[in-house]
Amino acid sequence: MNPKMSVIVPVYNAEPYIERCVHSLIGQTLDEVEYIFINDCTPDNSFCLLKNVVGKYPDKCVKLIEHDTNKGVFFSKVEGMKAATGEYLAFCDSDDWMDTDLLEKAYAVAVAKGSDIVVFDYQREFATKSERHSRQLNDCLAKDIVKQGYSNGFEWMLPTFIMHNKREAVNKLKVFPEIKLWEDVYIGINMFMQMGKASYLRGPCYHYNQTNQGSIVHNIDGHRINDCIFIAAKLNEVLPKSQNFTLERAWLKQFAKQGLLTNGELSKWRTTFKSSNRHILQMKNWDLTYRILLFLAAYHITFPFKLSQWVWHKIK
């Protein structure tokens, strides 16, 4: 019999956090869980520490995959998905952790409601505070959550949900090993678009570690901005071309190229995904003043935006 859940954990440069992560997973109250840890040629002691922890639980189903060279988080996550035999898939980054009853309760919701996807709450964990993020989500189709993505910055992305292990959908995933950022957006949208019913679990949550300054999301340079733009272009091919998804495609493109503004590349921002600029005023998840400034900048009236940026940096 296949396990109820497979948890996929790529491991890279997580030495200060990996033991907490593994204990939170091995300690899950759900029985019949398969744990898949992928050592992506980590240069630190993360995988040795991980082995020490799992060695204390010989009754647990653990798969250890080790790479000879660094293949990237994108490759590692998809590799883990293809190696998984569980009825449902879950994900955990190696510097994060879960409430110990999260998987049990998410699985119970999935079974009770016949859902392919169960989305749950998450908490951003800073050094001195925590920020809880709860959802306002009723039972719906998984593709409807993608449709709502532009209003919440795609915060339903991996790893804040479990999903049915549909082998056909997993096997169709393309892998771009050179991509270091937004692989979760690519995997999530691809899988959600091929799933059925989605449900929401309130209560137990996933904990996002915000203190790891070595994390990719804390080190966004020009290459990683280009990663986001590349993924947005690929996902534009995945999302339906119908008018129902116009705003979603436009928001994804706008969100992907925001790093260009941070880097002061206003001209490149204006010409990247140029057609999406006409929808800026409809991006109601952004402050109205910001939308107006961006809209003007998109049509070469740049002084108001540049002035606002200058003032922001002065008072920051």
C-alpha positions, 0 to 999 in steps of 0.5 A: 500500500502506498503511503498517505503522504510524501514530503519532499525536502531539497537540502542546501546550505541549511546547517543552522536550521535542518534539525528543527526542520527534520524534527517537525517532519518526523514528528508529524502525527499523520501515519504512513508518511514518506520523507524524501530528502534531496542532498543537492551537493550542499557544501555544509554539514546539513545532510550529516545532521539530517542523517543523524536525526532520521537515524533515530527513527528507524521505523520511519519511511525515509528516502535519501537522494544525493547529487554528485553536483549541484543541480538546483532547487528546481531539479531537486523538487521535480526529482522528489515529486517523481520519486514520491509514491504517496497519495498526496505530495507536500513540500518543506524548505530545509530552513522552514518547519511545520506544526506537527499536526499539519499533515494529519489535518490537511489529509483529513480535509482532502479525504473528507471533501475529495479534494485534490488540493488543500491550502493551509495557513502560514506564518512568517518567522522573524528574529523577534516576531511572527506574522500569521497569514490566514486565507479567505478561501471557500471550496472551489476549483484549483484553477480558480485559486490561480485566477485569484493569484494576482490579488494576493501575490501568489501566496498559495505557492509551494509549500503552503498546500498539499496536492494529489499525486497525479502522476500524469501531471507530475511527469509533464512538468518541464525542468529548468535547472538553471532557474534559481527563483520562482520554481515554486510559482512554475510548479504550483501553477502547472499543477493547479491547472491540472487539478480538480477541487481545492479546499482550505484548512484553518489552524495548523500552519507552515512556518516560513523562516525569514532569518536565513540571510543565505536564502535565495529570496534574500539575495535577488540580483539581476540573474534572479530577476531574469529568472522571474521574467523567464518563468512568467514567460513560460507560465504565459504559455500555460495559463488560458488565453481567454479573457477570464485570465487576462488580469492574472497573466498581466499581474504575473508579468508585472510581479515578475519584473518588479525587481527591475524597478528595485535595480533602477532599470526603469527603461528595461521595466517599461519594455519587458512584457510591455502589453501588461502595462496597460493593466497596471491601474487594475492591479488593486492589490497595489496602492492606488498612488503606486499604480498611478506612478507606474502607469505614468512611468510606463508611458514615459512620464517618469519624473513622478515615479523617480521623485517618489523613489528618491523620497522613499530612499531618503526617509528609509 
